[in-house]
Amino acid sequence: MALSKQELFDRIRRDSCQLRLSIRALSRKYGVHRRLVREALASPVAQPRKRPVRISPRMEPYKKTVDEWLRADLEAPRKQRHTAKRIGTRLEEEFGVTLPYTTVRDFVTARRRAIAAEEGVPTEGYLTRHNVPGADAEVDFGEVWIDLAGERVKCFLFAFRLAYSGRSVHRISRSCGQQAFFEGHVHALTVLGGVPAGQVRYDNLTPAVRKVVFRSRLREENPKWTALREFYGFTAFYCEPGLRGAHEKGGVEGQVGYFRRNYLTPVPKVQTLEELNLRLGQFEEREAGRRIGSRIRTIGQDFAQEAPHLLPLPVDPFETAMAFHPRVDRYSRITVKMCSYSVPARFIDRKVTVHLTGDTLVVFDGRREIARHARLAGRGLEHLVLDHYLEVLLRKPGALDRSEALHQARAEGTFTAAHEAFWALAKQQLGEDDGTTALVRVLLLHRHQQHADVIAGLRAAVKLGSCSEDVVALEARKAAQAAGRAPTVTASPAAPEPPASMDPQLPQVSHLTSRRLAKPLPDDVRPLPRLEQWDELLHLHRKESP
């Protein structure tokens, strides 16, 4: 191994003292020049290597000009000072010289520090904060990417961190709007079992702050956010805007990145966000055994000391859902937060009540739930459920083929290959319109029978070559009975059909023969009921009491 210069000096001095070797012998032994041996014998400390002074011939003629620009920046507004890119552009415009960006950047970086030191500009320093158990906390949002149901989407990680112990609670949602912000607080305070007695530090988030009062700590808060703070009884502290404010809650800023790197890498693959949020709870339990920095106690041990100092929670949680009262348009849609959602067609031109949370949208007619959707993240998006348009399609069957509702049902997997096969058979036997009407009547069966049972009925009907909805209903009832379920139930929402390789073994059902299908029902030969005796009641008069 090559020796460092200091180690070489130490060995030369040792051999000279102990072995009494001459300068020439030491030079020969270590393979160095005699000048270096004399330098080692003269001083026990090796002198650092001199770094050559690097010059930039192309930059040299313009250094004084750039220095003047940088000195003028000391008096300029902070957001209107020169960057390295702007300096390169000015040199090209005013002097006609094009310099590499790295050359300009290296010179500007070194000179900006030197000029600030020459002019006596104070350097920025930081202080370590003293944290009291149960007093302070910090909140932040961070972006994460999730493979949600096979599609990569951007979500947001809410983090609530206690300053003393470092105990953190996390929650992932599709947006970082007000509902996700509120639900994150309710979830975090519930998990922690108490409320911080001091301050909770925030950025100037739109869900909380309407307006930043110029050059002050005062904020104009959102009324509902004020209601949540007063409900739980904690105090909000708003950091300075920009990068300076990030240093005021550095604990949670680092926590978001740490959690993303250690528990959300590689990109998680889940079917629902509820599944992922359950995993986050397991990750947080692992964190209880970790030590932060040079602390002697773990996060769990510090939190055990901090928990008794938290304020108690209210008896009932805060209601985070937002209520809207939109009117259903003629396309059987409502618009909430610039996104459209379908409702059953019978509610067209009526006002409904919408409860919007961070992940779901629930539609009510009075107290009855009539529709439920996953909340859309974006603008101008729409989610249409095919079942909501079946009554319209009974009157307009030709609109089904090119409808957006059918396209989304196919993409979600609720309109399966069994539906496609039945539809093709029905159009072949009954024609375009009547065949589509037969399919719509079959789709209505999903409201009263399980999705898997209707699929079994569709397969049985196609196998028999029948496009009768009665056959599908009968075979679906048989499939339910064979599986030990009630044949007629309030159907659950349709689930996507699993791939063929994972399709469970369907129950074997007995099929109707062609002879039984073709056999008509017998005529009803019972006599009609006689109503003459009931008609006599119309001529009776009530006797008035004395």
C-alpha positions in Angstrom: 0.0 0.0 0.0 1.2 3.5 -0.8 2.1 5.5 2.2 0.8 9.0 2.8 3.3 11.8 3.1 2.8 12.0 6.9 3.3 8.3 7.4 6.5 8.5 5.3 7.8 11.3 7.4 7.1 9.3 10.6 9.0 6.2 9.3 12.0 8.3 8.1 12.3 10.0 11.5 11.9 6.7 13.4 14.6 4.9 11.3 16.9 7.9 11.6 16.6 7.9 15.4 16.5 4.2 16.1 18.7 2.7 13.3 21.0 5.7 12.8 20.6 5.6 9.0 22.2 8.3 7.0 20.2 10.6 4.6 21.5 8.7 1.6 20.5 5.3 3.2 17.0 6.6 4.0 16.7 7.9 0.5 17.7 4.6 -0.9 15.4 2.6 1.5 12.2 4.5 0.8 12.9 5.4 -2.8 12.6 9.2 -2.4 14.9 12.2 -3.0 17.3 13.3 -0.4 15.5 16.7 -0.3 12.4 15.0 1.0 14.5 13.1 3.7 16.0 16.4 4.9 12.5 17.9 5.0 11.2 15.0 7.1 14.1 15.3 9.5 13.6 19.1 9.8 9.9 19.0 10.7 7.7 16.2 12.0 4.6 17.7 10.2 4.4 17.2 6.5 3.6 20.4 4.6 0.5 20.1 2.5 0.9 19.8 -1.3 0.7 23.1 -3.1 -2.2 23.3 -5.4 -1.5 24.8 -8.7 -3.2 28.1 -9.4 -5.6 27.4 -12.3 -6.3 30.2 -14.8 -9.0 30.5 -17.4 -7.5 32.3 -20.4 -10.9 32.8 -22.0 -12.5 34.2 -18.8 -9.6 36.4 -17.8 -10.5 39.5 -19.9 -14.0 39.7 -18.4 -13.3 38.9 -14.7 -13.4 42.6 -13.7 -16.7 43.1 -15.5 -18.3 40.1 -13.9 -17.0 41.3 -10.5 -18.8 44.6 -11.0 -22.0 42.8 -11.8 -21.7 40.6 -8.7 -21.0 43.6 -6.4 -24.1 45.4 -7.8 -26.1 42.3 -6.9 -25.5 42.9 -3.2 -27.9 45.9 -3.5 -30.3 44.3 -5.9 -33.6 42.5 -4.9 -33.0 38.9 -4.0 -35.0 37.5 -6.9 -33.4 39.8 -9.5 -29.7 38.9 -9.1 -27.4 37.4 -11.7 -27.2 33.7 -12.2 -24.3 32.0 -14.0 -26.6 31.5 -17.0 -27.6 35.1 -17.1 -24.0 36.3 -16.8 -23.0 34.0 -19.7 -25.9 35.4 -21.8 -24.8 39.0 -21.0 -21.2 38.3 -22.0 -22.5 37.0 -25.3 -24.8 39.9 -25.9 -22.5 42.7 -24.9 -19.0 41.4 -25.8 -19.9 38.8 -28.5 -18.0 36.0 -26.6 -19.5 32.5 -25.9 -18.0 30.9 -22.9 -18.8 27.3 -21.6 -21.4 27.3 -18.9 -19.1 25.4 -16.5 -16.4 28.0 -16.8 -18.7 30.8 -15.9 -20.4 28.8 -13.2 -17.1 27.9 -11.4 -15.8 31.5 -11.5 -19.2 33.0 -10.3 -19.4 30.5 -7.5 -16.0 31.3 -6.1 -16.2 35.1 -6.6 -19.6 35.5 -5.1 -18.4 34.0 -1.8 -15.2 36.1 -1.9 -17.0 39.3 -2.7 -19.5 38.7 0.1 -16.6 38.2 2.5 -14.8 41.3 1.3 -18.0 43.5 1.7 -18.7 42.0 5.2 -22.0 40.4 4.3 -22.9 38.3 7.4 -23.1 34.5 6.8 -26.2 32.6 7.6 -26.1 30.4 10.7 -28.4 28.0 12.4 -29.3 27.0 16.0 -30.3 23.7 17.4 -33.8 23.7 18.7 -34.7 22.5 22.2 -37.7 20.2 22.0 -40.0 19.6 24.9 -41.9 16.3 25.2 -45.4 16.5 23.8 -45.1 20.1 22.7 -44.2 20.6 19.1 -44.8 18.8 15.8 -44.2 19.3 12.1 -46.3 18.5 9.0 -45.4 18.2 5.3 -46.5 16.7 2.0 -44.2 14.9 -0.5 -44.7 13.4 -3.9 -44.6 9.7 -4.4 -45.3 7.4 -7.4 -47.4 4.3 -7.0 -48.3 1.4 -9.4 -52.0 1.5 -8.6 -54.1 -1.3 -10.1 -51.5 -1.7 -12.9 -51.2 2.1 -13.7 -48.4 4.3 -12.4 -49.9 7.4 -10.8 -48.5 10.3 -8.7 -49.8 10.4 -5.2 -48.9 12.4 -2.1 -47.4 11.4 1.2 -48.7 13.2 4.3 -46.3 13.2 7.2 -47.0 14.3 10.8 -43.8 14.2 13.0 -43.4 14.8 16.7 -40.3 17.0 17.2 -39.2 15.5 20.5 -39.3 11.7 19.8 -39.3 11.7 16.0 -42.4 9.5 16.0 -44.1 10.0 12.6 -47.4 9.0 11.1 -47.9 8.8 7.3 -50.8 8.6 4.9 -50.9 8.4 1.1 -53.7 10.0 -0.9 -54.4 10.8 -4.6 -54.3 14.6 -3.9 -52.8 17.1 -1.5 -56.0 19.1 -1.3 -57.9 20.1 1.7 -59.7 16.8 2.4 -56.4 14.9 2.2 -54.8 17.5 4.5 -57.6 17.2 7.1 -57.9 13.4 6.9 -54.1 13.2 7.4 -54.4 15.2 10.6 -57.4 13.1 12.0 -55.5 9.9 11.2 -52.3 11.1 12.7 -53.8 12.4 15.9 -55.8 9.2 16.3 -52.7 7.0 15.9 -50.7 9.1 18.3 -53.5 9.1 20.8 -53.2 12.8 21.6 -52.6 16.4 20.5 -49.4 18.3 20.7 -49.6 20.9 23.4 -47.3 23.4 21.7 -47.0 24.4 18.1 -47.5 22.4 14.9 -45.2 23.8 12.1 -46.5 24.2 8.5 -45.6 25.5 5.1 -48.0 28.1 3.7 -50.2 25.4 2.3 -53.3 26.4 0.3 -55.6 24.1 2.3 -54.7 26.1 5.4 -53.6 29.5 4.3 -55.5 31.9 2.1 -53.1 34.8 2.2 -49.6 35.5 3.6 -49.5 39.0 5.1 -46.5 40.7 3.5 -43.2 40.4 5.5 -44.8 39.1 8.7 -45.8 35.9 10.4 -49.5 36.7 10.2 -51.7 34.5 7.9 -55.3 34.7 6.7 -56.5 31.1 7.4 -59.1 29.0 5.6 -62.2 29.0 7.8 -62.6 25.2 7.8 -58.9 24.8 8.7 -59.5 27.2 11.6 -62.4 25.1 12.7 -60.3 21.9 12.7 -57.5 23.6 14.8 -60.0 24.9 17.3 -61.7 21.5 17.5 -58.4 19.7 18.5 -57.0 22.7 20.3 -53.5 23.0 18.8 -51.6 26.1 17.6 -50.3 26.5 14.0 -46.9 28.0 13.3 -46.3 29.0 9.7 -42.8 29.0 8.3 -41.3 31.6 6.1 -42.1 31.2 2.4 -39.4 29.5 0.2 -36.2 27.7 1.1 -35.7 29.7 4.3 -38.9 28.2 5.7 -37.8 24.7 5.0 -35.0 25.0 7.6 -37.6 25.9 10.3 -39.1 22.4 10.1 -36.2 20.4 8.8 -37.2 17.3 10.8 -40.2 16.5 8.7 -38.6 17.7 5.5 -35.9 15.0 6.0 -38.5 12.5 7.2 -40.5 12.6 3.9 -37.4 11.8 1.9 -36.2 9.1 4.4 -39.5 7.3 4.3 -39.7 7.5 0.6 -36.3 6.1 0.0 -36.5 3.3 2.6 -40.1 2.1 2.4 -41.4 3.3 -1.0 -38.5 2.2 -3.1 -38.9 0.3 -5.4 -42.3 1.7 -6.5 -45.0 -0.1 -4.5 -47.5 -2.2 -6.5 -51.0 -2.3 -4.9 -54.6 -2.5 -6.0 -56.0 0.1 -3.7 -54.6 3.0 -1.6 -56.2 1.4 1.5 -53.9 -1.6 1.1 -50.9 0.6 0.9 -51.9 2.7 3.9 -52.1 -0.5 5.9 -48.5 -1.3 5.0 -47.5 2.2 6.1 -48.7 1.3 9.6 -46.4 -1.8 9.6 -43.5 0.4 8.4 -44.0 2.8 11.2 -43.9 0.0 13.8 -40.4 -0.9 12.4 -39.3 2.7 12.9 -40.0 2.4 16.7 -36.7 0.6 17.1 -34.5 3.1 15.1 -32.2 5.6 16.7 -32.1 9.1 15.1 -28.5 10.4 14.7 -26.5 10.1 17.9 -29.4 9.7 20.3 -29.0 7.0 22.9 -32.7 6.1 23.0 -34.9 4.7 20.2 -37.9 6.5 18.7 -40.2 4.1 20.6 -38.5 4.8 23.9 -38.7 8.6 23.4 -42.3 8.4 22.4 -43.2 6.4 25.5 -41.9 9.3 27.5 -43.7 11.9 25.3 -47.1 10.3 25.0 -48.3 11.2 28.6 -47.6 14.9 27.8 -50.0 15.0 24.8 -53.4 16.6 25.2 -56.4 14.3 25.1 -58.4 13.8 21.9 -62.0 14.9 21.6 -64.6 12.2 22.0 -65.7 12.3 18.3 -63.4 12.8 15.4 -63.6 15.9 13.2 -65.8 15.6 10.1 -63.4 16.1 7.2 -65.7 15.6 4.2 -66.9 18.5 2.2 -70.5 18.8 1.2 -71.7 20.0 -2.2 -75.2 20.2 -3.8 -74.8 20.0 -7.6 -77.6 19.4 -10.1 -77.5 16.4 -12.3 -77.2 17.3 -16.0 -78.9 15.7 -18.9 -76.0 13.3 -19.4 -76.6 12.0 -15.8 -73.4 13.6 -14.5 -72.5 15.8 -11.7 -69.4 18.1 -11.6 -67.4 18.4 -8.4 -64.0 20.1 -8.3 -63.8 20.3 -12.1 -64.3 16.5 -12.5 -67.5 14.7 -13.7 -69.1 11.6 -12.1 -72.1 9.7 -13.2 -75.3 9.0 -11.1 -78.3 6.9 -12.0 -80.3 8.4 -14.9 -83.5 8.7 -12.9 -82.0 11.6 -11.0 -81.5 13.8 -14.1 -82.3 17.5 -13.5 -82.4 16.9 -9.7 -80.2 18.3 -7.0 -78.2 15.7 -5.0 -75.9 15.9 -2.0 -72.2 15.0 -2.4 -69.7 14.1 0.4 -66.2 14.5 -0.9 -63.2 13.1 1.0 -59.6 12.8 0.0 -60.1 9.4 -1.8 -63.9 8.9 -2.4 -67.0 10.8 -3.6 -70.4 9.6 -2.3 -73.6 10.9 -3.8 -76.8 10.9 -1.7 -80.5 11.6 -2.5 -81.7 12.7 0.9 -80.3 10.1 3.2 -80.0 7.3 0.6 -76.7 6.6 -1.1 -77.1 6.4 -4.8 -73.5 6.4 -6.2 -70.0 6.0 -5.0 -66.8 6.8 -6.9 -63.1 6.9 -6.3 -62.0 10.6 -6.3 -60.4 11.7 -9.6 -57.1 13.5 -9.3 -56.8 16.1 -12.0 -59.0 18.5 -14.1 -61.5 17.7 -16.7 -61.6 14.0 -15.9 -64.8 11.9 -15.7 -65.8 8.6 -14.3 -68.9 7.0 -15.8 -70.6 3.8 -14.5 -72.4 1.8 -17.2 -75.1 0.6 -14.7 -76.2 4.3 -14.3 -77.3 4.5 -18.0 -79.2 1.2 -18.4 -82.7 2.7 -18.3 -81.6 5.2 -21.0 -80.1 2.4 -23.1 -83.4 0.5 -23.0 -84.9 3.3 -25.0 -81.8 4.1 -27.0 -79.9 0.8 -27.5 -77.9 2.2 -30.5 -76.0 4.5 -28.2 -74.3 1.7 -26.3 -71.6 0.7 -28.8 -69.8 4.1 -28.9 -70.6 5.2 -25.3 -67.9 6.4 -22.9 -69.5 4.4 -20.1 -69.0 1.2 -22.1 -65.4 2.1 -22.9 -64.6 2.7 -19.2 -66.4 -0.5 -18.2 -64.2 -2.5 -20.6 -61.1 -0.7 -19.3 -62.0 -1.5 -15.7 -62.9 -5.1 -16.4 -66.5 -5.0 -15.4 -67.7 -5.6 -18.9 -66.1 -8.9 -19.5 -65.5 -11.3 -22.4 -68.7 -13.2 -21.3 -70.7 -10.0 -21.9 -69.0 -9.5 -25.3 -69.8 -13.1 -26.4 -73.5 -12.8 -25.3 -73.8 -9.5 -27.1 -72.4 -10.9 -30.3 -74.8 -13.9 -30.1 -77.8 -11.6 -29.4 -77.0 -9.3 -32.3 -76.7 -12.3 -34.6 -80.0 -13.8 -33.6 -82.1 -10.7 -32.9 -80.5 -7.9 -34.9 -78.5 -4.9 -33.8 -81.1 -3.0 -31.7 -83.0 -6.0 -30.2 -79.7 -7.8 -29.5 -78.4 -4.8 -27.6 -81.7 -4.4 -25.7 -81.3 -8.1 -24.6 -77.8 -7.3 -23.4 -79.0 -4.3 -21.4 -81.7 -6.4 -19.7 -78.9 -8.9 -18.7 -76.9 -6.0 -17.3 -79.8 -5.1 -15.1 -79.4 -8.5 -13.4 -76.2 -7.3 -11.8 -78.3 -5.1 -9.5 -79.9 -8.1 -7.8 -77.4 -10.9 -8.3 -73.7 -11.3 -7.7 -71.3 -10.4 -10.5 -69.8 -13.9 -10.6 -73.2 -15.6 -10.8 -74.3 -13.4 -13.7 -71.0 -14.2 -15.5 -71.7 -17.9 -15.0 -75.2 -17.4 -16.4 -73.9 -15.6 -19.4 -71.5 -18.4 -20.2 -74.2 -21.1 -19.8 -76.6 -19.1 -22.1 -73.9 -18.7 -24.8 -73.0 -22.4 -24.6 -76.7 -23.2 -25.1 -77.0 -20.7 -28.0 -79.7 -18.7 -26.2 -79.9 -15.0 -25.9 -82.8 -14.9 -23.4 -82.3 -12.9 -20.2 -84.5 -15.4 -18.4 -82.1 -18.1 -19.2 -79.2 -16.0 -17.9 -81.1 -15.3 -14.7 -82.0 -18.9 -14.1 -78.5 -20.2 -14.7 -77.2 -17.4 -12.4 -79.5 -18.6 -9.6 -78.3 -22.1 -10.1 -74.7 -21.0 -9.9 -75.4 -19.2 -6.6 -77.2 -22.2 -5.1 -74.4 -24.5 -6.1 -71.9 -22.2 -4.4 -74.1 -22.1 -1.2 -75.2 -18.4 -1.7 -78.6 -16.9 -1.7 -79.8 -16.8 -5.3 -81.2 -13.3 -5.1 -79.3 -10.7 -3.1 -78.4 -7.0 -3.2 -75.5 -7.2 -5.5 -72.1 -5.9 -4.6 -70.2 -3.7 -7.0 -68.9 -5.5 -10.0 -65.3 -6.6 -9.7 -63.0 -7.0 -12.7 -62.9 -10.5 -14.1 -59.7 -12.3 -13.1 -57.4 -13.6 -15.9 -58.2 -17.0 -17.4 -55.1 -18.5 -15.7 -56.4 -17.4 -12.3 -60.1 -18.0 -12.9 -61.5 -20.1 -10.0 -63.3 -23.3 -10.9 -66.9 -22.3 -11.5 -69.7 -24.5 -10.1 -71.2 -27.1 -12.5 -74.8 -26.3 -13.4 -77.4 -28.3 -15.2 -78.5 -26.7 -18.5 -82.0 -26.5 -19.9 -82.7 -28.6 -22.9 -83.8 -27.1 -26.2 -87.1 -28.8 -25.8 -87.8 -27.2 -22.5 -86.8 -23.8 -23.8 -89.1 -24.1 -26.8 -92.1 -25.3 -24.7 -94.5 -22.4 -24.1 -96.2 -21.9 -20.8 -99.7 -23.4 -20.5 -102.7 -21.2 -20.8 -104.3 -19.9 -17.7 -107.9 -21.5 -17.7 -108.9 -20.3 -14.3 -112.2 -18.2 -14.2 -112.0 -14.5 -13.8 -112.8 -13.2 -10.3 -116.3 -11.8 -9.7 -116.5 -8.3 -8.3 -120.3 -7.8 -8.1 -120.3 -8.2 -4.3 -117.6 -5.6 -4.0 -119.6 -3.2 -6.2 -122.5 -3.4 -3.8 -120.3 -1.7 -1.2 -120.3 1.5 -3.3 -124.1 1.9 -2.8 -124.2 1.6 0.9 -124.7 4.7 3.0 -123.2 5.2 6.4 -125.8 5.7 9.2 -125.4 8.9 11.1 -125.2 8.4 14.8 -127.7 10.3 17.0 
